[in-house]
Amino acid sequence: MPASHEFRSADGVKRHGASSCEVAPPGPPDAMLVALGKKLDALSAELTILQNDKVSAPAARGGEQLSGETAINPAAQRIEELLVLLDPIERAIMATPAETVVGLGVKARHAAHVLSHYWSDSTDTLDWHVRAVRLLIESTCSVAGVGVSSGQQNSEHASPGG
């Protein structure tokens, strides 16, 4: 079987692309996921501020710069930069298998970030599949001891936007 195929090792932990020549990365399990989660949180917080127009309102009143004949909104430009920065982080979170509850919490918070619109209504009014995913994410975050979004502790009605 090629080394790139999944298999179960003797300790029962699923490994991706493992071979007998590879050495486990140094540090605690899911250290990379935790670091990626912190980067995601920081960039997402800045993105939320800009999208909520807390920073871009002053820029819209006089902070626009002219480039040729096109006005450039610095807030809109920064949003685009943040989205470019978030892409590889989100892809890495999705590609990295969780080995602990902490790592699973990072992955659940990322799912909540991607599916933030699932928190726009009360769970009672959601479609069945949306409700199932939302409740699974909330339960996973609860077990991991993290809020659904950055800055939250366990909360029954946590929302990824704040």
C-alpha positions, 0 to 999 in steps of 0.5 A: 500500500502506498504511503499516502493511503490512510491506515490505522497504526498500532495505537489506533490513531488514524494517520494520513500519509504516514510511513515508517521513516516519518517522525512525529512532529515535536510539541503537543498534539494539535499544536499546529491546529491551535496555532492556526486557530489563533491566526484564524481568530485574529484575522476573523476579528479584524475582518468582523470589525471592518465588515461591521463598518466600525473602521470603514465609516471614517474611511468612507467619509474622507479616507478614500484615496484616488488611483488614477480615476478610481477611488480606493476604499482602504477598508475594502482593500484591507478586507480583500487582503484579510480574505487572501490571508485567511484562505491558506489558514482555513485550508490548513485547518481543514487538511490537518486531522485533529488528534485531541478534543482541543484540535477538534474544537479548532476545527468546529470553530472553523466550521462555525466561521464558514457556516456563520449564517447558521446562527442568524435564526433561532434553532427552532426555525432552522431547517432540519439539516442546518439545525443538526450541523449547528447543534453538532458544532455547538456541542463540539465546542462545548466539549472542547471548552471553547466558545463557538466564536473567538472571545466566547466561553461556553454559551448555550446561544453562542453566535460566530459573529460576536 
